[in-house]
Amino acid sequence: MLAAGALLALGVAPAVPAAAEAAPVPSADPFYRPPSPLPAGRPGDVIRSRPAAFPVSSAVTSTQVLYQSENATGRTIAVSGTVLVPKAPWTGKGARPLVSYAVGTRGLGDACAPSYTLAQGLDYEELFINDLLNKGWAVAVTDMEGLGTPGGHTYVVGQSEGRAVLDMARAAERLPGTGLTAATPVGVFGYSQGGGSAGWAAQLAATYAPDLDLKGVAAGGIPGKMLSLRSLEGGPFTGLLLMAALGYDSAYPELNLDSYLNDNGRKIKARYSDLCLLSFDLAPVAVDTAFRHIGDFTTRNPVDDPAWVARFNANDLGGIKPGVPVFQYHALLDEVVLFDQADAVHKDWCKNGADLTWKTYPFAEHLLGFLWGWPDSVAFLNDRFQGRPATGNC
């Protein structure tokens, strides 16, 4: 949703360099096709890896990985991602820290996979990722379920995304030659869709990945109460609600989205399935969905169905106490991910006894919320890596 706030509104598409045109997209690249059956192993085990480009910096070793994780229903799956490690030796206190970086909205097409866009120098978060690398930290970036790898992307399905983020950190630690180990201090960062992913990583870590030495999580602009997505209907970002419906249909096939779609909805689904927000097909799709209603694409509204409501509710944040300190922040004027639902997550976490630092940026909308929250997020993670105690404000 980070990109959506700026790019759906502006219809921005970058120039594509020749190198990107020559590289095979993940759907045409055998690296992204997992073996069948998957090898026996644990969540976070590396299935395969290969060296990759990172055009932003020559001072970084980049490795693409295919690793094991679990989907929202607990089935073993393969997820792709990238491990980035500075070439210079770590000179800071203790072991080199690792940040598992959860990206914002990319779209649903395989060409949106961060492992592909980072290698092409086309990723809209690459400079922020490089800022972390310049601090000497390693960074691991998951593609999430279904971006790059076969199957639909489980967009804003937190139960899937949180596991992918945690297992990405495990994969980085288990990848030979990185210098990372099970004793590596780990932080998690994410904003927008990535903020929801980071929030779920915070909630799941104690039970799902207790082997990680997780020090803290910075989660901003989070879509935490999933039924709040209904507020997007009829506005400029109706397309994000449709993307969420497609994401939940991918995560929970029994929801059977196709049975709800009319002819127009089937056409939109076909276009969205390969959509990347940083692409030239963005503007037509945005025009097709902006200021429209779900009824324009369906014979009946899936969000009114109890089965859909139950799956949305199962991916709400706030019901589980994070086991590590969390920095949660939100732009008060956020026009894409509503402030009130994020505030509800903050209050639920506080009620459950979380070590939570909550901050509001009163004069920021969605994109500015990311920019203003970045230095605070980095400082929060640095303090955790330095062993300084968090001072929550619940």
PyMOL commands that set and color helices and strands:
alter all, ss='L'
color gray80, all
select helices_A, chain A and resi 2-10+18-22+26-28+30-32+110-112+114-120+126-134+158-174+193-208+226-232+238-251+253-255+257-260+263-272+282-289+294-296+302-304+306-314+339-351+366-385
alter helices_A, ss='H'
color red, helices_A
select strands_A, chain A and resi 46-52+60-70+76-86+98-102+138-142+185-191+213-220+326-331+356-361
alter strands_A, ss='S'
color yellow, strands_A
deselect
rebuild
show_as cartoon
